[in-house]
Amino acid sequence: MQQRKLGRDGPSVGAIGLGCMSFAGAYGKISEAEAHRTLEAAIDLGVTHLDTAALYGGGVSESYIGSFIKDHPNRFSIATKAGIITKPERRFDNTEAYLRESLEGSLKRLGVEHVELFYIHRRQQDIPIEDVMETMVKLKQEGKIGGIGLSEIAPYTLRRAAAVHPVMAVQNEYSLWTRLPELGLLQACAELGTTFVSFSSVGRGVFSNRMPDVPALPDSDFRTSNPRFAEPNYTLNKAIISKFNEYANSQGMSPATMANAWVLHQGDHVIAIPGTRTPDHLAENAAAADVVLTDAQIAEIDRLLPVGFAYGDRYSDGQSVGPERYC
């Protein structure tokens, strides 16, 4: 597995990591045993970076990871996140008291005393990011976290935060159908020595030979309320993306492998954390770390999936509350 660093001074991790939101049932039910089989496959494939959050299943994702690493210590670099509260209504909390409480809960569920990376899951806009960074610096100085991360932010927030303390990683959605980070965030990360972490790098399953059958999805599936998976958008998107999927197959790789390889191609400071519940899908994702796309392949991908091709917003109005907008 190709290795890339988290931040300038952080650990080296596999260029393809594993997003563990799927362990909490966001895309269908999964048992602890099934999650463990996927984590076992991660070890075999050289996937060393796990991304989770207190939010995922109310701690279920972290608990599944914790019960696995109890018998497989020191095999993964773990990132978790805090800052989103869903009940009684969705809001964001970046106060020191809440971040500490959430982190302590995460550490307990994971069965560790330290995580390599701790993110602000969403910004609370009425607290200056400088104040939030001071809290995060305290947690680092206390040895509870190895590095500071920010999620779904704009370049201006990264610059303000980095003026207080280096930011190890920024995690935003980025894929062949979600290209906003190219308008300043990828560049700011490279300039400041911050690793850019791409989530949903396979477009929530569309860059696949098994594109989602939306009518068959359970109501709990995130995609049932997402504009890109609603009609007529989804039919239009499938017609375009299927041509890319066919092209990937013609080049001897799965669409997921090519989509992840394209993300990694965007810079040495970029890693991807596609989520999955199965070892087979994980193997397709991990294979991207061994792929170097040619100029001709990049040109054909750009032709098949030009910037802005997707029909529908990436989030519904409700889902879009929290991510910072820019440009």
C-alpha positions in Angstrom: 0.0 0.0 0.0 1.3 3.4 -1.0 2.0 5.5 2.1 1.2 9.2 2.5 1.7 11.4 5.6 -1.0 13.0 7.8 0.2 16.6 8.0 3.8 17.6 7.8 4.9 15.8 11.0 2.2 13.1 11.5 2.3 9.4 10.9 2.4 7.8 7.5 -0.8 5.9 6.5 -2.1 4.0 3.5 -3.2 6.3 0.7 -6.6 4.6 0.8 -8.2 4.4 4.2 -11.5 3.1 5.4 -14.5 5.4 6.2 -16.5 3.6 9.0 -19.8 5.4 8.8 -21.1 2.3 7.0 -20.5 0.3 10.2 -23.3 2.3 11.8 -25.9 1.3 9.3 -26.0 4.5 7.2 -26.2 2.4 4.0 -27.9 -0.7 5.4 -27.6 -2.9 8.5 -24.3 -4.5 9.4 -23.4 -6.8 12.3 -20.4 -6.5 14.5 -19.0 -9.7 13.0 -19.4 -8.3 9.4 -17.6 -5.1 10.5 -14.8 -7.2 11.9 -14.4 -9.2 8.7 -14.0 -5.9 6.8 -11.4 -4.8 9.4 -9.5 -8.1 9.0 -9.5 -7.5 5.3 -8.1 -4.0 5.9 -5.1 -5.4 7.6 -4.5 -7.9 4.8 -4.8 -5.1 2.2 -2.5 -2.6 4.0 -5.3 -0.2 4.8 -4.0 1.5 8.0 -6.2 4.5 8.5 -9.7 4.3 10.0 -12.1 7.2 10.1 -15.1 7.2 12.4 -17.1 9.6 14.6 -19.1 9.7 17.8 -22.1 10.5 15.6 -22.0 7.3 13.6 -24.8 5.2 15.1 -24.5 7.0 18.4 -21.1 5.4 19.0 -21.8 2.0 17.3 -19.0 2.5 14.7 -16.5 3.3 17.4 -17.6 0.3 19.5 -17.2 -2.1 16.6 -13.7 -0.8 15.9 -12.8 -0.9 19.6 -13.9 -4.5 20.0 -11.7 -5.4 17.0 -8.6 -3.5 17.9 -8.7 -5.0 21.4 -7.3 -8.2 19.8 -5.4 -6.4 17.0 -3.5 -3.5 18.7 -1.4 -1.0 17.0 -2.6 -1.9 13.5 -4.5 1.2 12.6 -4.2 5.0 12.8 -7.6 6.1 14.0 -9.4 9.4 13.4 -12.7 10.3 15.1 -14.8 13.4 15.1 -17.1 15.5 17.4 -19.3 18.5 17.2 -22.6 17.4 15.8 -25.6 16.9 18.1 -28.8 15.4 16.6 -31.3 15.5 19.4 -33.7 17.0 20.2 -32.8 19.0 17.1 -29.7 19.1 15.0 -27.1 21.6 16.1 -23.3 22.0 16.4 -21.3 22.3 19.6 -17.6 23.3 19.6 -17.4 24.3 23.2 -14.4 22.9 25.2 -16.8 21.1 27.6 -18.6 19.3 24.8 -15.5 18.4 22.8 -13.8 17.0 25.9 -16.9 15.0 26.8 -17.3 13.6 23.3 -13.6 12.7 23.0 -13.6 10.9 26.3 -16.6 8.9 25.2 -14.9 8.1 21.9 -11.7 6.9 23.6 -13.7 4.7 26.0 -15.6 3.1 23.1 -12.4 2.6 21.1 -10.6 1.2 24.2 -7.7 3.6 23.7 -6.1 6.5 25.5 -5.2 8.4 22.4 -6.3 8.9 18.8 -4.0 9.9 16.0 -6.4 12.5 14.7 -9.4 14.3 16.1 -11.7 16.4 13.9 -14.2 19.2 14.5 -17.1 17.4 12.7 -18.8 20.7 11.9 -18.1 24.3 12.9 -20.2 26.1 15.3 -20.2 29.5 13.6 -20.7 31.7 16.7 -17.5 30.5 18.3 -14.3 31.9 16.6 -12.3 29.1 15.1 -9.3 30.5 17.0 -11.0 29.6 20.3 -11.8 26.1 19.0 -8.2 25.6 18.0 -7.1 26.6 21.5 -9.3 23.8 22.9 -7.8 21.3 20.4 -4.3 22.4 21.2 -5.0 21.6 24.9 -6.2 18.1 24.0 -3.1 17.5 22.0 -0.8 18.8 24.8 -2.6 16.4 27.2 -1.7 13.5 24.9 -5.3 12.6 24.1 -4.9 13.4 20.3 -2.0 13.4 17.9 -3.3 15.9 15.5 -6.1 18.4 14.8 -8.6 18.0 12.0 -11.4 20.1 10.6 -14.3 18.8 8.5 -16.4 20.4 5.8 -14.7 23.7 6.0 -13.8 26.5 3.6 -10.2 27.7 2.9 -10.6 30.8 5.0 -11.4 28.8 8.1 -8.3 26.6 7.5 -6.1 29.7 7.2 -7.4 31.2 10.4 -7.0 27.9 12.2 -3.5 27.3 10.9 -2.4 30.7 12.2 -3.0 29.3 15.7 -1.6 25.8 15.3 -0.8 23.5 12.3 -3.9 21.6 11.1 -3.0 17.9 10.4 -6.0 17.2 8.1 -9.1 18.7 6.5 -11.8 16.3 5.5 -14.4 17.3 2.9 -16.4 15.5 0.3 -14.5 15.1 -2.9 -15.0 12.9 -5.9 -15.5 12.9 -9.6 -19.0 14.4 -9.1 -18.2 16.7 -6.2 -15.4 19.0 -7.2 -15.8 22.1 -5.0 -12.5 21.6 -3.1 -10.6 22.3 -6.3 -11.7 26.0 -5.9 -9.2 26.8 -3.2 -9.3 24.1 -0.5 -6.9 21.6 -2.1 -4.5 24.4 -2.8 -4.7 25.8 0.7 -4.0 22.4 2.2 -0.9 21.9 0.0 0.4 25.4 1.0 -0.1 24.9 4.7 1.1 21.3 5.0 -2.3 19.9 5.7 -3.5 16.6 4.4 -6.7 16.7 2.4 -8.9 13.7 3.2 -11.5 12.9 0.6 -14.7 11.2 1.9 -17.4 9.7 -0.4 -14.7 9.3 -3.1 -16.8 6.7 -4.9 -19.9 9.0 -4.9 -21.8 7.0 -2.3 -21.6 4.0 -4.6 -22.3 5.3 -8.1 -18.8 4.7 -9.4 -19.4 1.0 -9.3 -20.5 -1.9 -11.4 -23.3 -2.3 -8.9 -24.9 1.2 -8.9 -27.4 1.7 -6.2 -31.0 0.5 -6.8 -32.6 3.5 -5.1 -36.2 2.1 -4.9 -34.9 -0.9 -3.1 -33.0 1.0 -0.5 -34.3 1.1 3.1 -35.8 4.4 4.3 -32.9 4.8 6.7 -30.4 4.9 3.8 -28.8 8.4 3.5 -29.3 8.4 -0.3 -33.1 8.1 -0.2 -33.3 11.8 0.7 -30.3 13.0 -1.4 -31.1 15.1 -4.5 -28.6 13.3 -6.8 -30.4 10.0 -6.1 -33.9 11.5 -6.6 -35.7 11.3 -10.0 -35.2 12.5 -12.6 -31.7 13.3 -11.5 -30.6 9.8 -10.8 -31.6 8.4 -14.2 -29.7 11.3 -15.8 -26.7 10.7 -13.6 -26.7 7.0 -14.3 -26.6 7.5 -18.0 -23.5 9.6 -17.7 -21.7 7.7 -15.1 -22.3 4.3 -16.7 -20.0 5.4 -19.5 -17.3 6.1 -17.0 -17.9 2.7 -15.4 -17.6 1.0 -18.7 -14.4 2.8 -19.5 -12.8 1.8 -16.1 -13.6 -1.8 -16.9 -12.1 -1.5 -20.3 -8.9 -0.4 -18.6 -8.7 -3.5 -16.4 -10.0 -1.9 -13.2 -13.2 -1.5 -11.4 -15.0 1.9 -11.5 -14.3 2.3 -7.7 -10.6 1.6 -8.3 -10.4 4.2 -11.0 -12.5 6.8 -9.1 -10.2 6.5 -6.1 -7.1 6.6 -8.2 -8.3 9.8 -9.8 -8.7 11.3 -6.3 -5.2 10.3 -5.3 -3.9 11.8 -8.6 -4.9 15.3 -7.4 -1.9 15.6 -5.2 0.6 13.8 -2.9 -1.1 15.5 0.1 -4.5 13.8 -0.7 -5.8 10.6 0.8 -9.2 8.9 0.4 -11.4 7.2 2.9 -14.1 5.4 0.9 -16.6 3.7 3.1 -17.7 0.1 2.7 -19.2 -2.8 4.7 -17.6 -5.6 2.7 -14.1 -7.0 2.1 -14.7 -7.2 -1.7 -15.5 -3.5 -2.0 -12.6 -2.7 0.2 -10.3 -4.6 -2.0 -11.5 -2.6 -5.1 -10.9 0.7 -3.2 -7.5 -0.3 -1.9 -6.3 -1.3 -5.3 -6.3 2.4 -6.3 -3.2 2.9 -4.3 -1.3 0.8 -6.8 -2.7 2.6 -9.9 -0.9 5.5 -11.7 -3.3 6.9 -14.2 -1.8 7.9 -17.5 -2.3 11.3 -19.1 -4.5 9.6 -21.7 -6.7 8.1 -19.0 -7.0 11.4 -17.1 -8.0 13.1 -20.4 -10.7 10.5 -21.1 -12.1 10.7 -17.6 -12.3 14.5 -18.0 -14.2 14.0 -21.2 -16.6 11.4 -19.8 -17.2 13.3 -16.5 -16.6 17.0 -17.1 -16.6 19.3 -14.1 -20.1 20.0 -13.0 -21.8 17.1 -14.8 -23.9 15.9 -11.9 -27.6 16.5 -11.8 -28.9 17.6 -8.4 -27.2 19.2 -5.4 -24.8 17.1 -3.3 -27.0 17.6 -0.2 -30.7 18.3 0.4 -31.5 21.6 2.3 -31.5 19.7 5.6 -28.2 17.9 4.8 -26.5 21.1 3.7 -26.7 22.8 7.1 -23.2 22.9 8.5 -20.7 22.5 5.6 -19.1 25.9 4.9 -19.7 27.4 1.5 -17.2 29.4 -0.5 -16.6 30.6 -4.1 
